[in-house]
């Protein structure tokens, strides 16, 4: 039930189980208990920027978020004796360790789900770009590194 709820939240699907409800409020999806106006979880995402943030209750700082970095490497081409600059992205799915062990466990589960979701999105985008590239050039896109860290 927990993973199903978190999956629906990640996929931004509204669902009502009677006692638990996921619904959209403004630009976020919330999880609430039946009969309560207090939000247990609030999830904000932007697929274009690959930004995902999960908040507990009314806390201002996210418990799960993504940090992305672009890194460049210079690689010497032995044939031409020139350096080629390779850029690649790394993503870190950060999950907070909360005082409440249940919240920390849910943060870890959700962070792992976000990591898997992000890898699938990036792989689909790379495959789409490879299919669209009809030039026949040797242009290989590397999959970025996606890790989960606890802070």
C-alpha positions in Angstrom: 0.0 0.0 0.0 2.8 2.4 0.9 4.7 1.9 -2.4 1.5 2.1 -4.4 0.7 5.4 -2.8 4.2 6.8 -3.4 4.1 5.5 -7.0 0.8 7.3 -7.6 2.3 10.4 -6.1 5.4 10.2 -8.2 3.4 9.6 -11.4 1.1 12.5 -10.4 -2.1 10.4 -10.4 -5.1 11.4 -8.3 -6.5 8.6 -6.2 -9.0 8.2 -3.4 -9.0 5.1 -1.2 -11.6 6.5 1.1 -9.3 6.9 4.1 -6.4 8.2 2.1 -6.5 10.6 -0.8 -4.0 12.0 -3.3 -5.1 15.1 -5.1 -3.7 18.1 -7.0 -3.6 21.4 -5.2 -2.2 24.3 -7.2 1.1 23.0 -8.7 1.6 20.1 -6.2 0.1 16.7 -5.4 -0.8 16.1 -1.7 -1.6 13.1 0.4 -4.3 13.6 3.1 -6.1 11.4 5.5 -9.9 11.2 5.3 -11.6 14.0 7.2 -8.4 16.0 7.7 -7.4 19.2 6.1 -3.8 18.8 7.1 -1.4 17.6 4.3 0.8 14.7 5.2 3.0 14.8 2.1 3.3 17.4 -0.7 5.1 16.5 -3.9 6.2 19.1 -6.5 7.8 18.2 -9.8 8.9 19.7 -13.0 9.6 17.2 -15.7 11.4 19.7 -18.0 14.0 20.6 -15.4 13.9 17.2 -13.7 13.1 18.8 -10.4 11.4 16.6 -7.8 10.7 17.7 -4.2 8.8 15.9 -1.4 7.7 17.8 1.7 6.4 16.4 5.0 3.5 18.3 6.6 4.1 22.1 6.3 7.9 22.0 6.5 9.6 24.6 4.4 12.5 22.4 3.3 12.1 19.3 1.2 12.8 15.9 2.6 13.6 14.5 -0.8 15.1 16.6 -3.6 17.4 16.4 -6.6 20.6 18.2 -7.2 22.1 18.2 -10.7 25.6 19.1 -11.8 27.2 19.4 -15.2 30.8 18.2 -15.2 33.3 18.6 -18.0 36.3 16.4 -18.8 39.1 17.0 -21.2 40.0 13.9 -23.2 43.1 13.7 -25.4 42.4 12.4 -28.9 45.5 10.4 -29.8 45.0 10.7 -33.5 44.7 14.5 -33.7 46.6 15.3 -30.5 43.9 17.7 -29.4 41.7 17.8 -26.4 38.0 17.1 -26.7 35.7 18.5 -24.0 33.1 16.0 -22.8 30.2 17.2 -20.7 28.0 15.0 -18.7 25.4 15.4 -16.0 25.3 13.9 -12.6 22.1 13.8 -10.5 22.0 13.2 -6.7 18.7 12.3 -5.2 19.0 13.7 -1.7 16.9 12.3 1.1 16.9 13.7 4.6 17.3 11.7 7.7 14.4 12.8 9.9 14.0 12.4 13.7 11.1 10.1 13.0 12.3 6.7 11.7 9.1 6.1 9.7 9.6 9.4 7.8 13.2 8.5 7.1 12.3 5.1 5.8 9.6 6.6 3.5 12.1 9.2 2.4 14.6 6.5 1.4 11.9 4.5 -0.4 10.7 7.5 -2.3 14.2 8.6 -3.2 15.0 5.2 -4.7 11.7 5.4 -6.7 12.7 8.9 -7.9 16.1 7.6 -8.9 14.6 4.7 -11.0 12.0 7.1 -12.5 14.8 9.6 -13.4 17.0 6.9 -15.0 14.0 5.7 -17.1 13.2 9.2 -18.3 16.8 9.9 -19.2 17.2 6.6 -21.0 14.0 7.2 -23.0 15.2 10.6 -24.0 18.6 9.3 -25.1 16.9 6.5 -27.2 14.6 9.2 -28.7 17.6 11.3 -29.7 19.4 8.3 -31.1 16.3 7.4 -33.2 15.9 11.1 -34.4 19.6 11.3 -35.4 19.6 10.3 -39.0 23.0 11.7 -39.9 24.8 8.5 -39.3 27.5 10.2 -37.2 29.2 8.5 -34.3 27.5 10.5 -31.7 26.9 8.5 -28.5 25.2 10.0 -25.6 26.3 8.7 -22.2 23.8 8.0 -19.5 24.3 10.4 -16.6 25.1 9.1 -13.2 22.1 9.1 -10.8 22.8 8.3 -7.1 20.9 8.5 -3.9 22.5 10.2 -0.9 21.3 10.8 2.6 21.9 14.1 4.4 
